[in-house]
Amino acid sequence: MLQLFDAAGIITCGNKGRLYQIKGSGMVRDVFDQPKLEQLVGNMGVGHVRYPTAGTSSSSEAQPFYVNSPYGITFAHNGNLVNADELREFLDKDAHRHINTDSDSELLLNIFANNLEKTGKSRINEEDIFTAIKGIFDTCHGGYACVAMIAGFGIIGFRDPNGIRPIGFAKRESQSPGCGTDYMFASESVVCDGCSFSDFEDLKPGEAVIVNKNRTVTRRELVPNANFTPCIFEYVYFSRPDSIIDGISVYKCRLAMGEALADEVARKLGADMDIDVIIPVPDTSRVAALQTAYKLDITYREGFIKNRYIGRTFIMPGQALRKKTVRRKFNAMSLEFAGKNVLIVDDSIVRGTTSKEIVQMAREAGAKKVYLASCAPAIRYPNVYGIDMPSPHELVAFNKTEEEIAVALGADRVFFQELDGLIASCSKFNPNIKSWDAAVFDGKYVTGRVDAAYLKHLENLRADDKKSAEDLQSPEVLGLHNFNLQLK
């Protein structure tokens, strides 16, 4: 049986710039314990976790990454570059920097290091760092939110010129007497909340923030008139509902998605509305399903009980493992399904693995009719900015009508949110965001440089039938998510 690996790591900086590291394959609870954490000496550090999808099986892919020249730089990244091959060739032939993994995070680190090395200085300042990051923005294309630590200098956070992937920073009064203010960078505000940091502020697209060892904060927008297009799928699925990203409450977004979905279901069923009960697929669809039920004035019930020891199935490597895990993850309670017409609400439908299994489970539990509703539009295109959505041929909605998708999933009918409705559900809470990265729904890639050849290359990396058994056990080199960075 294939085993699922995640990866986690922390590097801290102590006296005289000495670095201390613990990282490896496994969940956070597997990689760290109290004795190990006590070995992480210092007053600043970088932490990173990721989920497995495709790539090599080497634990060397675990972040944060480190290069000793120049200055000793630690680096963590969430996202994906669309010109990784071009950058790898430049680093090899022109910069003469050795790349040890297939991770584009290591590419970003080495571009940053190469840009800093051009200063020729024994000691750098904030201006040198801003110049180096501007060089990244000019040459690295894709979606990325990054954190870095320069030994003995400080910590840095920056966000790509489109602001596709999320990152912000917060502060608190230091827990060490007389030390002033602590600062933390994180991909979601809830991370900072849990560590008693406040005043969370999102980085703007193309912005960099530097916190030096003296706790002086310097920030600069390095891309004037940046085209801000954050990823809308963060609000649909990835982020916790209690997070606030780019000034938008994820919880309120999902309530609005539920209302818009109710309008869609009512419009399509009309006088044939025969739904007895609305049931969510736990956990991310609960908020939206509750609001859908409220607006349609239909009973809401918890019909699926979730095994909390099973992770998110769409990011699991291999179709066989995903399908087998769904049955372990959910159990349908017959008393909520038997003899009823049921509307099951999910946040999104990707491969359809979970959806097909839960529809079958609902029928086995005695449901008369099973309708399936998605808070997101039909996903018909791969994601190229750091979310491991597979080749288009593995997407259940690829080249299919709603009727054909319903047949493929075994449902009586399938309802998808309209893209305009999804965008309105998010935009209403921050009118300053004029456009979104919604490429998985409309195929419009905001950074450019994504053509048929690139998508085919990505398909070869991600498709299940392209992966060896060893690959299917490995951490992902494309979809890298949460990190946090703290100066105590």
Disulfide bonds with the S-S distance in Angstrom:
none
